[in-house]
Amino acid sequence: MIPARRTTTPALRPHFDRSRLPDPETYYTAELGALHGRGTWRDALCCFHPDTRPSLRVNAQTGSYRCMACGASGGDVLAFQRQRYGLAFPDAAKALGAWIGGRHV
Ligand SMILES: [Zn+2]
């Protein structure tokens, strides 16, 4: 159970707003450095294993990702943020600016 929390502004329940997730191409470029290739799927150095050749494939439109070497994968930039930094869903959403309401940090 989530403990009840006192708040002075109960008007806006904290919630996730997917439309505020960052653009996948911008996000992955910031997280991984250069993306290689020109199509929807780009290649980048994988951050989940020691990588010397770009093994991580990222979808510049949907944000899904999959590493051909270590098997790390997920469906969007939020999943990537959670996996890379070991974050719970709300914390990853907050880190990406996609969490509305509650206490902003
Ligand atoms: Zn990998």
Backbone and ligand atoms as CSV (ligand in chain L), in Angstrom:
chain,resi,resn,atom,element,x,y,z
A,1,MET,N,N,0.825,-1.206,0.000
A,1,MET,CA,C,0.000,0.000,0.000
A,1,MET,C,C,0.853,1.247,0.000
A,2,ILE,N,N,0.423,2.233,-0.722
A,2,ILE,CA,C,1.103,3.521,-0.726
A,2,ILE,C,C,0.564,4.337,0.437
A,3,PRO,N,N,1.441,4.796,1.318
A,3,PRO,CA,C,0.954,5.566,2.477
A,3,PRO,C,C,0.291,6.860,2.028
A,4,ALA,N,N,-0.759,7.215,2.725
A,4,ALA,CA,C,-1.444,8.459,2.410
A,4,ALA,C,C,-0.514,9.631,2.681
A,5,ARG,N,N,-0.628,10.643,1.860
A,5,ARG,CA,C,0.261,11.779,1.993
A,5,ARG,C,C,-0.572,13.054,2.134
A,6,ARG,N,N,-0.237,13.835,3.111
A,6,ARG,CA,C,-0.949,15.098,3.272
A,6,ARG,C,C,-0.466,16.090,2.214
A,7,THR,N,N,-1.397,16.785,1.646
A,7,THR,CA,C,-1.001,17.788,0.669
A,7,THR,C,C,-1.926,18.990,0.789
A,8,THR,N,N,-1.395,20.138,0.524
A,8,THR,CA,C,-2.200,21.353,0.617
A,8,THR,C,C,-2.874,21.671,-0.713
A,9,THR,N,N,-2.417,21.035,-1.784
A,9,THR,CA,C,-3.006,21.283,-3.094
A,9,THR,C,C,-3.408,19.957,-3.734
A,10,PRO,N,N,-4.553,19.448,-3.319
A,10,PRO,CA,C,-4.980,18.137,-3.826
A,10,PRO,C,C,-5.628,18.205,-5.206
A,11,ALA,N,N,-5.618,19.390,-5.816
A,11,ALA,CA,C,-6.357,19.554,-7.062
A,11,ALA,C,C,-5.830,18.639,-8.165
A,12,LEU,N,N,-4.524,18.516,-8.257
A,12,LEU,CA,C,-3.948,17.753,-9.356
A,12,LEU,C,C,-3.291,16.494,-8.818
A,13,ARG,N,N,-3.901,15.369,-9.120
A,13,ARG,CA,C,-3.289,14.110,-8.701
A,13,ARG,C,C,-2.038,13.867,-9.527
A,14,PRO,N,N,-0.958,13.487,-8.862
A,14,PRO,CA,C,0.249,13.184,-9.628
A,14,PRO,C,C,-0.027,12.080,-10.652
A,15,HIS,N,N,0.442,12.277,-11.844
A,15,HIS,CA,C,0.217,11.262,-12.864
A,15,HIS,C,C,1.274,11.360,-13.959
A,16,PHE,N,N,1.357,10.303,-14.721
A,16,PHE,CA,C,2.300,10.218,-15.825
A,16,PHE,C,C,1.657,10.764,-17.086
A,17,ASP,N,N,2.392,11.611,-17.797
A,17,ASP,CA,C,1.903,12.161,-19.058
A,17,ASP,C,C,2.875,11.769,-20.173
A,18,ARG,N,N,2.491,10.713,-20.908
A,18,ARG,CA,C,3.370,10.182,-21.936
A,18,ARG,C,C,3.733,11.221,-22.999
A,19,SER,N,N,2.838,12.165,-23.243
A,19,SER,CA,C,3.094,13.145,-24.297
A,19,SER,C,C,4.269,14.058,-23.951
A,20,ARG,N,N,4.675,14.050,-22.677
A,20,ARG,CA,C,5.788,14.902,-22.277
A,20,ARG,C,C,7.129,14.184,-22.285
A,21,LEU,N,N,7.140,12.922,-22.660
A,21,LEU,CA,C,8.423,12.230,-22.791
A,21,LEU,C,C,9.261,12.930,-23.862
A,22,PRO,N,N,10.577,12.961,-23.681
A,22,PRO,CA,C,11.417,13.634,-24.674
A,22,PRO,C,C,11.414,12.901,-26.019
A,23,ASP,N,N,11.728,13.618,-27.060
A,23,ASP,CA,C,11.892,13.031,-28.381
A,23,ASP,C,C,12.980,11.954,-28.300
A,24,PRO,N,N,12.685,10.724,-28.765
A,24,PRO,CA,C,13.657,9.636,-28.608
A,24,PRO,C,C,15.029,9.944,-29.205
A,25,GLU,N,N,15.047,10.521,-30.381
A,25,GLU,CA,C,16.339,10.784,-31.024
A,25,GLU,C,C,17.168,11.767,-30.182
A,26,THR,N,N,16.531,12.820,-29.697
A,26,THR,CA,C,17.218,13.801,-28.856
A,26,THR,C,C,17.696,13.163,-27.562
A,27,TYR,N,N,16.816,12.371,-26.963
A,27,TYR,CA,C,17.137,11.722,-25.695
A,27,TYR,C,C,18.320,10.779,-25.835
A,28,TYR,N,N,18.264,9.908,-26.840
A,28,TYR,CA,C,19.324,8.908,-26.980
A,28,TYR,C,C,20.653,9.549,-27.385
A,29,THR,N,N,20.599,10.610,-28.146
A,29,THR,CA,C,21.837,11.307,-28.485
A,29,THR,C,C,22.479,11.872,-27.228
A,30,ALA,N,N,21.652,12.404,-26.328
A,30,ALA,CA,C,22.172,12.955,-25.078
A,30,ALA,C,C,22.701,11.852,-24.167
A,31,GLU,N,N,22.027,10.700,-24.165
A,31,GLU,CA,C,22.412,9.612,-23.262
A,31,GLU,C,C,23.581,8.794,-23.781
A,32,LEU,N,N,23.638,8.599,-25.075
A,32,LEU,CA,C,24.560,7.612,-25.647
A,32,LEU,C,C,25.623,8.216,-26.541
A,33,GLY,N,N,25.503,9.501,-26.862
A,33,GLY,CA,C,26.412,10.069,-27.838
A,33,GLY,C,C,25.860,9.849,-29.236
A,34,ALA,N,N,26.751,9.873,-30.211
A,34,ALA,CA,C,26.311,9.834,-31.605
A,34,ALA,C,C,25.497,8.591,-31.917
A,35,LEU,N,N,24.420,8.776,-32.652
A,35,LEU,CA,C,23.648,7.669,-33.194
A,35,LEU,C,C,24.083,7.464,-34.642
A,36,HIS,N,N,24.260,6.207,-35.023
A,36,HIS,CA,C,24.731,5.910,-36.371
A,36,HIS,C,C,23.582,5.406,-37.225
A,37,GLY,N,N,23.628,5.770,-38.475
A,37,GLY,CA,C,22.586,5.336,-39.393
A,37,GLY,C,C,21.594,6.456,-39.639
A,38,ARG,N,N,20.717,6.221,-40.599
A,38,ARG,CA,C,19.806,7.281,-41.003
A,38,ARG,C,C,18.338,6.892,-40.914
A,39,GLY,N,N,18.059,5.629,-40.793
A,39,GLY,CA,C,16.666,5.193,-40.821
A,39,GLY,C,C,15.992,5.361,-39.484
A,40,THR,N,N,14.897,4.650,-39.323
A,40,THR,CA,C,14.178,4.682,-38.056
A,40,THR,C,C,15.022,4.083,-36.947
A,41,TRP,N,N,15.686,2.970,-37.263
A,41,TRP,CA,C,16.536,2.308,-36.271
A,41,TRP,C,C,17.958,2.816,-36.401
A,42,ARG,N,N,18.515,3.276,-35.272
A,42,ARG,CA,C,19.895,3.785,-35.255
A,42,ARG,C,C,20.736,2.886,-34.362
A,43,ASP,N,N,22.032,2.955,-34.581
A,43,ASP,CA,C,22.972,2.169,-33.786
A,43,ASP,C,C,23.744,3.082,-32.858
A,44,ALA,N,N,23.982,2.601,-31.644
A,44,ALA,CA,C,24.755,3.371,-30.674
A,44,ALA,C,C,25.550,2.413,-29.801
A,45,LEU,N,N,26.565,2.946,-29.137
A,45,LEU,CA,C,27.295,2.139,-28.173
A,45,LEU,C,C,26.367,1.796,-27.027
A,46,CYS,N,N,26.363,0.529,-26.635
A,46,CYS,CA,C,25.487,0.072,-25.566
A,46,CYS,C,C,26.055,0.498,-24.216
A,47,CYS,N,N,25.184,0.993,-23.355
A,47,CYS,CA,C,25.609,1.410,-22.019
A,47,CYS,C,C,25.384,0.299,-20.998
A,48,PHE,N,N,24.840,-0.839,-21.443
A,48,PHE,CA,C,24.528,-1.921,-20.512
A,48,PHE,C,C,25.597,-3.006,-20.477
A,49,HIS,N,N,26.555,-2.922,-21.356
A,49,HIS,CA,C,27.696,-3.836,-21.307
A,49,HIS,C,C,28.882,-3.100,-21.923
A,50,PRO,N,N,30.109,-3.558,-21.656
A,50,PRO,CA,C,31.266,-2.904,-22.274
A,50,PRO,C,C,31.216,-3.095,-23.786
A,51,ASP,N,N,31.014,-2.019,-24.491
A,51,ASP,CA,C,30.759,-2.103,-25.929
A,51,ASP,C,C,31.827,-1.342,-26.688
A,52,THR,N,N,32.363,-1.966,-27.715
A,52,THR,CA,C,33.370,-1.289,-28.533
A,52,THR,C,C,32.840,-0.963,-29.911
A,53,ARG,N,N,31.863,-1.752,-30.358
A,53,ARG,CA,C,31.187,-1.448,-31.610
A,53,ARG,C,C,29.723,-1.212,-31.296
A,54,PRO,N,N,29.083,-0.281,-31.983
A,54,PRO,CA,C,27.670,-0.012,-31.652
A,54,PRO,C,C,26.799,-1.263,-31.765
A,55,SER,N,N,26.337,-1.751,-30.618
A,55,SER,CA,C,25.501,-2.952,-30.593
A,55,SER,C,C,24.058,-2.646,-30.245
A,56,LEU,N,N,23.838,-1.433,-29.750
A,56,LEU,CA,C,22.499,-1.085,-29.285
A,56,LEU,C,C,21.723,-0.431,-30.417
A,57,ARG,N,N,20.566,-1.011,-30.709
A,57,ARG,CA,C,19.697,-0.451,-31.737
A,57,ARG,C,C,18.585,0.333,-31.047
A,58,VAL,N,N,18.408,1.581,-31.446
A,58,VAL,CA,C,17.341,2.388,-30.851
A,58,VAL,C,C,16.423,2.889,-31.958
A,59,ASN,N,N,15.137,2.919,-31.653
A,59,ASN,CA,C,14.150,3.402,-32.612
A,59,ASN,C,C,13.954,4.890,-32.378
A,60,ALA,N,N,14.314,5.691,-33.377
A,60,ALA,CA,C,14.278,7.142,-33.226
A,60,ALA,C,C,12.863,7.689,-33.140
A,61,GLN,N,N,11.881,6.860,-33.473
A,61,GLN,CA,C,10.493,7.339,-33.442
A,61,GLN,C,C,9.748,6.883,-32.194
A,62,THR,N,N,9.897,5.607,-31.870
A,62,THR,CA,C,9.134,5.095,-30.723
A,62,THR,C,C,9.952,5.066,-29.438
A,63,GLY,N,N,11.287,5.078,-29.565
A,63,GLY,CA,C,12.135,5.017,-28.387
A,63,GLY,C,C,12.443,3.610,-27.918
A,64,SER,N,N,11.899,2.606,-28.614
A,64,SER,CA,C,12.227,1.238,-28.191
A,64,SER,C,C,13.695,0.952,-28.497
A,65,TYR,N,N,14.270,0.013,-27.763
A,65,TYR,CA,C,15.696,-0.261,-27.905
A,65,TYR,C,C,15.978,-1.735,-27.679
A,66,ARG,N,N,17.055,-2.205,-28.286
A,66,ARG,CA,C,17.459,-3.596,-28.108
A,66,ARG,C,C,18.943,-3.718,-28.399
A,67,CYS,N,N,19.656,-4.359,-27.482
A,67,CYS,CA,C,21.075,-4.592,-27.704
A,67,CYS,C,C,21.268,-5.960,-28.327
A,68,MET,N,N,21.996,-6.005,-29.447
A,68,MET,CA,C,22.232,-7.262,-30.142
A,68,MET,C,C,23.294,-8.107,-29.433
A,69,ALA,N,N,24.013,-7.507,-28.500
A,69,ALA,CA,C,25.068,-8.247,-27.807
A,69,ALA,C,C,24.622,-8.746,-26.437
A,70,CYS,N,N,24.070,-7.861,-25.615
A,70,CYS,CA,C,23.748,-8.271,-24.239
A,70,CYS,C,C,22.266,-8.498,-24.016
A,71,GLY,N,N,21.427,-8.118,-24.974
A,71,GLY,CA,C,20.016,-8.423,-24.875
A,71,GLY,C,C,19.183,-7.407,-24.116
A,72,ALA,N,N,19.795,-6.319,-23.627
A,72,ALA,CA,C,19.010,-5.275,-22.966
A,72,ALA,C,C,17.961,-4.756,-23.946
A,73,SER,N,N,16.739,-4.580,-23.461
A,73,SER,CA,C,15.707,-4.106,-24.368
A,73,SER,C,C,14.566,-3.485,-23.602
A,74,GLY,N,N,13.816,-2.648,-24.305
A,74,GLY,CA,C,12.646,-2.028,-23.716
A,74,GLY,C,C,11.859,-1.316,-24.791
A,75,GLY,N,N,10.693,-0.819,-24.400
A,75,GLY,CA,C,9.762,-0.311,-25.385
A,75,GLY,C,C,9.759,1.184,-25.618
A,76,ASP,N,N,10.419,1.939,-24.720
A,76,ASP,CA,C,10.421,3.384,-24.911
A,76,ASP,C,C,11.526,4.023,-24.057
A,77,VAL,N,N,11.638,5.349,-24.152
A,77,VAL,CA,C,12.712,6.034,-23.416
A,77,VAL,C,C,12.515,5.915,-21.908
A,78,LEU,N,N,11.275,5.769,-21.479
A,78,LEU,CA,C,11.018,5.597,-20.045
A,78,LEU,C,C,11.585,4.260,-19.560
A,79,ALA,N,N,11.397,3.221,-20.350
A,79,ALA,CA,C,11.949,1.909,-19.999
A,79,ALA,C,C,13.475,1.975,-19.963
A,80,PHE,N,N,14.042,2.706,-20.910
A,80,PHE,CA,C,15.502,2.861,-20.945
A,80,PHE,C,C,15.989,3.582,-19.696
A,81,GLN,N,N,15.337,4.671,-19.356
A,81,GLN,CA,C,15.709,5.449,-18.171
A,81,GLN,C,C,15.639,4.588,-16.915
A,82,ARG,N,N,14.584,3.789,-16.812
A,82,ARG,CA,C,14.423,2.916,-15.653
A,82,ARG,C,C,15.534,1.880,-15.604
A,83,GLN,N,N,15.818,1.263,-16.740
A,83,GLN,CA,C,16.806,0.184,-16.766
A,83,GLN,C,C,18.210,0.735,-16.531
A,84,ARG,N,N,18.525,1.849,-17.155
A,84,ARG,CA,C,19.874,2.367,-17.038
A,84,ARG,C,C,20.184,2.855,-15.627
A,85,TYR,N,N,19.201,3.530,-15.015
A,85,TYR,CA,C,19.463,4.160,-13.727
A,85,TYR,C,C,18.793,3.439,-12.560
A,86,GLY,N,N,18.152,2.318,-12.847
A,86,GLY,CA,C,17.547,1.530,-11.786
A,86,GLY,C,C,16.429,2.261,-11.057
A,87,LEU,N,N,15.620,2.989,-11.814
A,87,LEU,CA,C,14.590,3.833,-11.217
A,87,LEU,C,C,13.225,3.158,-11.245
A,88,ALA,N,N,12.430,3.468,-10.237
A,88,ALA,CA,C,11.019,3.087,-10.261
A,88,ALA,C,C,10.302,3.951,-11.299
A,89,PHE,N,N,9.150,3.479,-11.699
A,89,PHE,CA,C,8.399,4.167,-12.752
A,89,PHE,C,C,8.213,5.672,-12.493
A,90,PRO,N,N,7.695,6.079,-11.326
A,90,PRO,CA,C,7.470,7.531,-11.121
A,90,PRO,C,C,8.761,8.332,-11.142
A,91,ASP,N,N,9.836,7.741,-10.589
A,91,ASP,CA,C,11.103,8.473,-10.555
A,91,ASP,C,C,11.677,8.659,-11.958
A,92,ALA,N,N,11.558,7.641,-12.777
A,92,ALA,CA,C,12.017,7.771,-14.158
A,92,ALA,C,C,11.169,8.792,-14.903
A,93,ALA,N,N,9.864,8.759,-14.675
A,93,ALA,CA,C,8.979,9.725,-15.328
A,93,ALA,C,C,9.321,11.148,-14.897
A,94,LYS,N,N,9.625,11.328,-13.612
A,94,LYS,CA,C,10.017,12.650,-13.122
A,94,LYS,C,C,11.315,13.106,-13.769
A,95,ALA,N,N,12.274,12.181,-13.850
A,95,ALA,CA,C,13.571,12.531,-14.432
A,95,ALA,C,C,13.423,12.976,-15.882
A,96,LEU,N,N,12.396,12.474,-16.550
A,96,LEU,CA,C,12.198,12.800,-17.966
A,96,LEU,C,C,11.200,13.936,-18.148
A,97,GLY,N,N,10.735,14.509,-17.057
A,97,GLY,CA,C,9.803,15.625,-17.172
A,97,GLY,C,C,8.406,15.215,-17.573
A,98,ALA,N,N,8.073,13.948,-17.377
A,98,ALA,CA,C,6.770,13.440,-17.823
A,98,ALA,C,C,5.880,13.086,-16.632
A,99,TRP,N,N,6.198,13.630,-15.470
A,99,TRP,CA,C,5.377,13.389,-14.279
A,99,TRP,C,C,4.738,14.695,-13.893
A,100,ILE,N,N,3.432,14.711,-13.840
A,100,ILE,CA,C,2.684,15.945,-13.594
A,100,ILE,C,C,2.119,15.928,-12.185
A,101,GLY,N,N,2.191,17.059,-11.535
A,101,GLY,CA,C,1.586,17.179,-10.211
A,101,GLY,C,C,2.505,16.678,-9.121
A,102,GLY,N,N,2.023,16.742,-7.885
A,102,GLY,CA,C,2.856,16.346,-6.766
A,102,GLY,C,C,3.962,17.359,-6.545
A,103,ARG,N,N,4.964,16.929,-5.825
A,103,ARG,CA,C,6.046,17.852,-5.496
A,103,ARG,C,C,7.080,17.826,-6.615
A,104,HIS,N,N,7.332,18.979,-7.185
A,104,HIS,CA,C,8.338,19.051,-8.227
A,104,HIS,C,C,9.707,19.252,-7.613
A,105,VAL,N,N,10.683,18.579,-8.156
A,105,VAL,CA,C,12.042,18.720,-7.654
A,105,VAL,C,C,12.938,19.303,-8.731
L,1,ZN,ZN,ZN,24.493,-4.290,-24.582
